[in-house]
Amino acid sequence: MTLRRQTPIITADRIQINPQKLLVSDRTPTTDPRIRIQRDGDIIQSIEITCSCGSQLILDCLYEVPSVEPEQ
């Protein structure tokens, strides 16, 4: 039996986009924030977010693989 790591997944219906900037650190901004998308062909593997204060966050994108029914 294979053990699978449980991963918290945020579904699209739980995402809200707010155009207003939000200060989340007391560090002085040094550069503009950056977002970099890592792809494998058409599939997004991860999203790398670098804050203007230098903090970095990487979101790994996990996709559910549809189960395939065996042919009868």
CORFENWO-V53423 format. One record per residue. N is the residue number from 0. RES is the residue in one small letter. D_FIRST is the distance of its C-alpha to the first C-alpha in Angstrom with 2 decimals. Layout:
{{N RES D_FIRST} {N RES D_FIRST}}
This chain:
{{0 m 0.00} {1 t 3.80} {2 l 6.53} {3 r 9.56} {4 r 13.00} {5 q 15.34} {6 t 18.54} {7 p 21.87} {8 i 23.21} {9 i 26.91} {10 t 27.75} {11 a 31.02} {12 d 32.76} {13 r 32.58} {14 i 34.35} {15 q 38.09} {16 i 40.27} {17 n 43.32} {18 p 45.88} {19 q 47.44} {20 k 46.76} {21 l 45.29} {22 l 45.88} {23 v 42.74} {24 s 43.93} {25 d 47.16} {26 r 47.00} {27 t 49.73} {28 p 48.62} {29 t 49.09} {30 t 48.04} {31 d 47.04} {32 p 43.43} {33 r 41.26} {34 i 38.28} {35 r 36.50} {36 i 33.94} {37 q 31.50} {38 r 30.81} {39 d 29.00} {40 g 31.35} {41 d 31.59} {42 i 28.41} {43 i 28.99} {44 q 26.47} {45 s 28.13} {46 i 31.40} {47 e 33.26} {48 i 35.92} {49 t 38.63} {50 c 41.03} {51 s 44.73} {52 c 44.44} {53 g 41.98} {54 s 38.79} {55 q 35.82} {56 l 32.74} {57 i 30.00} {58 l 28.10} {59 d 24.95} {60 c 24.67} {61 l 21.27} {62 y 21.29} {63 e 19.25} {64 v 18.34} {65 p 19.62} {66 s 17.49} {67 v 19.12} {68 e 20.01} {69 p 20.20} {70 e 23.87} {71 q 25.44}}
